[in-house]
Amino acid sequence: MINVGLLAIVMGLVALAYAGYLSLRILKVSAGSPRMQEIANAIREGAMAYMKRQYKTIAYFAVGIAVLLGLLFNWVVAGGFLLGAVLSGVSGFIGMSISVRANVRTAETAKKGLKEALDVAFKGGSVTGMAVVGLALLAISIFYSIYKDPAMLVGLGFGASLISLFARVGGGIYTKAADVGADLVGKVEAGIPEDDPRNPATIADNVGDNVGDCAGMGADLYETYVVTLLAAMLLALIPSVSGTYKFAVEYPLLLGCVAIVGSIIGMWFVRLGKSKNIMAALYKGLIAAGVVSAVGFYFVTRYTGNSMRLFFATLVGLLITLLINVITEYYTSTKYKPVQKIAEASVTGAGTNLISGLAFGMQSTIVPVLVICAGIVAAYALAGVYGVAIAAVAMLSLTGMIIALDSYGPITDNAGGIAEMSELDKKVRETTDALDAVGNTTKAVTKGYAIGSAALASLALFVAFTEEIGHFLEQPITFLLTSPAVVIGLFIGAMLPFFFSSLCMTAVGSSAHKIVVEVRRQFKEIKGLMEGKAKPEYGKCVDIVTKAALRNMIMPAVIAIAAPLLVGFLLGLQALGGLLMGVILSGLLMALFMSNTGAAWDNAKKYIESGKYGGKGSDAHKAAVVGDTVGDPFKDTAGPALNALIKVINTFALVFAPLFVAYGLKSLF
């Protein structure tokens, strides 16, 4: 058989090379007028400044934890932790740095038409997608090639998880504090358009789109990719798995190699047809990537001499991805009933808008959970717990395309802002608005994908944790609901996502309050600002949200580490197992609810702005702005960060399993 580790390293480099090629293509496009470049440079400088300060803050924690891991376990685990942390940060940084260059070029090409603007925006997103999967596969394959033992990869997974949590929480607080503050004073009080250059918070708002969605989602899915491959490779060590399937440890790596080819081919299928349907063009690429990957999975299964049951498990994962995307689009797109009903409810005020949005958000959790349950049943029936892990790996095979769809959103959002602030022709803004409206849906769809894949990855990590505990105890361990310790752990685990979300929401609210005060001050004190004769102090708002995000991202990360640590040592292994199950279940539902509700409120506002129910400035529009403001921290701060929370807690428990066995409470009762 070929050297799988070496092949995976090569394919990781291929993905990075393709990302580099796309970057060069983007940079060759004109960046527009001096005024456009001035605005784009302000956005880029703000994003870079935030990222540098964020990573400097995170570095202190990362080095401290690495030293602790080295002392408690070994320096291989510590080195893996640092590598995972560094590459997680790099993946987010690459995504953000290309998006702040593609935004102005998208605005410039929007002068030519929708097709040209879509091409630049999607290529910008594709750079992030290919960089993330390339770095993730490279990290896993290098470590595996050196040590040939998946157990040596747990530090790598923990490093990736912890940094993604910081990136998600910090970026989410930044983007939504700026967005909410800008909207409350700009749209609601002053009655000026979104991205109006007179609004002092507009640069901070556009910076936030990049550090929240591009950098945050990049780090999030990099981590999901790493821990999913890790979980599948660890489960392959179980005697019943390794005795049944050939090359069980290498099989997930081969799937990752195939998926890179599928993603690259799929990206070339994103072309705008005669119908000018942007979403259809994007889905065409996603479906093409899935079909190519599925064909590749078949040949990989045949090549390794494994049962076709494994191949069918990969198809289950691809089907879950497709269904979750379709379901999420139904609940968040302006084309379908839920968003239209929320917009209709806005006619009678903000109260009915909020009630309708919450109702549809709760409803939106039902079908995705049933799909995930059906997928688990099918994958388990085909190949046991290893089949569930393989289904999760197959879901992650589309990561390159999914991140491209997600990063496309903030690029087009920024393009619209640059067009507005540069006072470009109205037709340019119409083109960027059309792209941005779809971008809101793609961001929601990709969050649904990230949540679903996180649930399956966490389930596989939980099984790996039970196997690890059983190995050290030299006997199987079970978690029964008849055990009071397990029930206590379940309650604590189910509570954590609520506590975590409250911290994120509070941080956005308090930070947005400071932005509101600052924007009001500038409107009041800077003479000629509202008339467009004076320039706002954009840097003041950027500085406020930067400091707030860095200060408030610490406590949620502490919770993710402290909770399993305290429960594992003070309440015992049974309670810890219950905690892991509770946080997966509660976190999954909370994440789906918050992400979908926020996206639906956002698009209900945009549906009204398209001319429905009185259009911009109407009472319905004002009510919808309130719903969108409430939904902002739902969909871009707390909701997405829950993905990272459930994976960090499960990965942490896996890393510290030997210590919990050796020093934790043996039995609570």
Buried (B, 14 or more C-beta within 10 A) or exposed (E): EEEBBEBBBBBBBBBBEBBBEBBEBBEEBEBBBEBBBEBBEBBBBBBBBBBEBBBEBBEEBBEEBBBEBBEEBEEBBBBBBBBBBBBBBBBBBBBBBBBBBBBBBBBBBBBEEBBBBBBBBBBBBBBBBBBBBBBBBBBBBBBBBEEEEBBBBBBBBBBBBBBBBBBBBBBBBBBBBBBBBBBBBBBEEBEBBBBBBBBBBBBBBBBBBBBBBBBBBBBBBBBBBBBBBBBBBBBBBBEEBBEBBEBBBBBBBBBBBBBBBBBBBBBEBBEBEEEEEBBEBBBBBBBBBBBBBBEBBBEBBEEBEBBEBBBBBBBBBBBBBBBBBBBBBBBBBBEBEBBBBBBBBBBEBBEBBBBBBBBBBBBBBEBBBEBBEBBBEBBBEBBBBBBBBBBBBBBBBBBBBBBBBBBBBBBBBBBBBBBBBBEBEEEBBBBBBBBBBBBBBBBBBBBBBBBBBBBBBBBBBBBBBBBBBBBBEEEEBEBEEEBEBBBBBBBBBBBBBEEBBEBBBBBBEEBBBBBBEBBBEBBEEBEEBEEEEEEBBBBBBBBBBBBBBBBBBBBBBEBBBEBBBBBBBEBBBBBBBBBBBBBBBBBBBBBBBBBBBBBBBBBBBBBBBBEBBBEBEBBBBBBBBBBBBBBBBBBBBBBBBBBBBBBBBBBBBBBBBBBBBEEBBEEBE
